[in-house]
């Protein structure tokens, strides 16, 4: 999964779902765009759709401290890595490869 493809998809979600156009990778989303916990829950749902996977309650809880686009990208990459490690034990699937 390429970070640039993930970033493009996340930026598109912010534009289409939250009407936030072109956020900087390090903008604090809460401060700069009034992105609140309700928005965060909706973003997690969009991430589930994007990745074609269900997030666990623990994964969702871990996401609640995310404040920037870069942190979102790190979060998604961590999900992919953790699930691929689990896949080698046979219990989970890796996240899908994304096309740009």
TORMAR-579230 format. One record per residue (C-alpha): x, y negated, z negated; residue in one letter. Coordinates in steps of 0.25 Angstrom, whole numbers, padded with zeros to 4 digits, always signed. Example, Ala and Ser with C-alpha at 12.3 -4.5 7.8 and 13.67 -1.06 7.14 Angstrom:
+0049+0018-0031a+0055+0004-0029s
//
This chain:
+0000+0000+0000x+0006-0013+0005x+0006-0025-0005x+0003-0035+0007x-0009-0027+0011x-0014-0026-0003x-0012-0041-0005x-0019-0044+0008x-0031-0036+0004x-0031-0043-0010x-0030-0057-0004x-0042-0053+0005x-0050-0048-0007x-0047-0061-0014x-0052-0069-0002x-0064-0061+0001x-0069-0057-0013x-0065-0069-0021x-0063-0080-0011x-0049-0082-0016x-0040-0085-0004x-0025-0084-0003x-0022-0082-0018x-0007-0082-0021x-0001-0069-0025x+0002-0075-0039x-0010-0084-0041x-0017-0081-0054x-0030-0077-0049x-0038-0081-0061x-0032-0095-0062x-0031-0098-0048x-0044-0092-0043x-0052-0089-0056x-0052-0074-0053x-0059-0068-0065x-0061-0054-0070x-0073-0052-0062x-0065-0055-0050x-0055-0046-0055x-0065-0035-0056x-0070-0037-0041x-0055-0038-0037x-0053-0024-0043x-0065-0019-0035x-0059-0024-0022x-0046-0018-0026x-0053-0004-0027x-0060-0006-0014x-0046-0011-0007x-0039+0001-0013x-0050+0011-0011x-0048+0016-0026x-0055+0014-0039x-0047+0007-0050x-0047+0013-0064x-0052+0005-0076x-0037+0004-0081x-0033-0001-0067x-0044-0012-0067x-0040-0016-0081x-0026-0017-0077x-0030-0027-0066x-0037-0037-0075x-0024-0044-0078x-0021-0046-0063x-0020-0061-0060x-0013-0062-0046x-0013-0056-0032x+0001-0050-0035x-0004-0044-0047x-0016-0038-0039x-0006-0032-0029x+0003-0026-0040x-0010-0020-0046x-0014-0013-0033x+0000-0009-0030x+0001-0003-0045x-0012+0004-0042x-0007+0010-0029x+0006+0015-0036x-0001+0021-0048x-0011+0028-0040x+0000+0034-0030x+0008+0039-0042x-0005+0045-0047x-0007+0051-0034x+0006+0059-0035x-0001+0066-0047x-0013+0068-0038x-0023+0060-0046x-0025+0047-0039x-0023+0042-0025x-0014+0031-0020x-0021+0018-0015x-0023+0017+0000x-0013+0011+0009x-0018-0003+0013x-0017-0008+0027x-0014-0023+0029x
//
